[in-house]
Amino acid sequence: MKALLGIAAAIDKLNEFVGKSVIWLVLVAVLVSAINAVVRKLFDISSNAFLELQWYLFSGVFLLGAAYTFQRNEHVRIDVVSGRFSHKTQAWIDVFGVIFFLMPMALIILYLSWPVFTLAYETKEMSPNAGGLVLWPARLLVPIGFALLVLQGFAELFKRLGFIMGMAPDPFAKPEGKTAEEELAEAIRKDQGKNGGAA
């Protein structure tokens, strides 16, 4: 179990790095959207590439950030019933859910999405919209996102089994420290401070 918890910790670090990096795509998507709107209003010029780039960025946030959200226990949960149980019972419910629901779904989507990506890459598939972007990067986000989710599923499974066996901390305890949103706001303030100081 100690080895499995070590693997879980390594997966947590990977998905934390990916998740904290992907947070910046939200800011990029907002900037692209704002620039597109201003250019369209002022110069009556628009491009499908801008619209599709926003779609790519949103897809990246959703798909690449899903495992990080799962790791932080911030995903949508229906706690009307399970919230009344002990944390150990909730851990058993999660073990069942990961094994019989999350893993089959994520593995099937991972398996089915890979050929879609490879076909798009090999054929250099382009958007059907005029001025649109190449599609394979967007197609690649799906298998990468679900591969990260599968890894995090294993990590959460190991952590819950470790908790049940008394060898790991409570996975339902709220983590101390800043939320992802607070970390992003702080990073933006620091970046603005550096740029302001350089000016």
Secondary structure, DSSP 8 states (H G I E B T S, - for coil): -HHHHHHHHHHHHHHHHHHHHHHHHHHHHHHHHHHHHHHHHHH----HHHHHHHHHHHHHHHHHHHHHHHHTT-S---HHHHTTS-HHHHHHHHHHHIIIIIHHHHHHHHHHHHHHHHHHHHHT-B-SSTT--BSHHHHHHHHHHHHHHHHHHHHHHHHHHHHHTTSS--TTS---S--HHHHHHHHHHHHHHHHHHH-
